[in-house]
């Protein structure tokens, strides 16, 4: 393990994702703004202002041209990456937007909300294509399969749902967690779903059948974030127990572990072998697997 690199900033981050070129981090903040952290210059850009409450999640198009943000103010916004200008505001949710994702072909955006719905938006026009109803509690996480045909959501109703992105139909409901589902991820080959829960476990599911393949235990507090590395080798999990665990996706053994000074709140991947993680104390740390 290399020494972690701590990034200094003036405001407390709520969420972070890496730009596709690997040169900057897109940070959503409690002060209602979005900022770009330049990894070479080690400094923030000017804030992107427009939300009136905290930015809960951010995503970026695969070409790096647009940033998508979801906020406690119930809205989703689309921003120009280069100019930092807000291009569209998507309105329709009646409560906090917890999570956002953008399809890999950049054609549509998906948002998940405390209003128990998931919305599919046209990326160009901002029109709401469909509203997905089926969860019975707040929807906490959303991810789109690599082929853009399915949407996977996690909810405080303790379930994971798989939806057809074209028809909006729920294709499967995965049950097995004993508490809130906090985060979902899909493997790059679309064969597996990974879910992290407030029950302190991670579950690996067969995407086609919906069967639980494996339950990973090792965290002592809620698992708030899960991701799968682009090479389909590791599952990464972050927890309120202050640790990040790296699991082998084939034998489910723990490959490595990293420890923060406080609860891990979010994480993302930076390139093939780096983890960007944020904690309760406002630290953003880059770890090398």
Secondary structure, 3 states (H helix, E strand, C coil): CCCCEEECCCCCEEEEEECCCCCEEEEEECCCCEEEEECCCCEECCCECCCCCCEEEEEECCCCCEEEEEECCCCEEEEECCCCCEEEEECCCCCCEEEEEECCCCCEEEEEECCCEEEEEECCCCCEEEEEECCCCCEEEEEECCCCCEEEEEECCCEEEEEECCCCCEEEEEECCCCCEEEEEECCCCCEEEEEECCCCEEEEECCCCCEEEEECCCCCCEEEEEECCCCCEEEEEECCCEEEEEECCCCCEEEEEECCCCEEEEEEECCCEEEEEECCCCEEEEEC
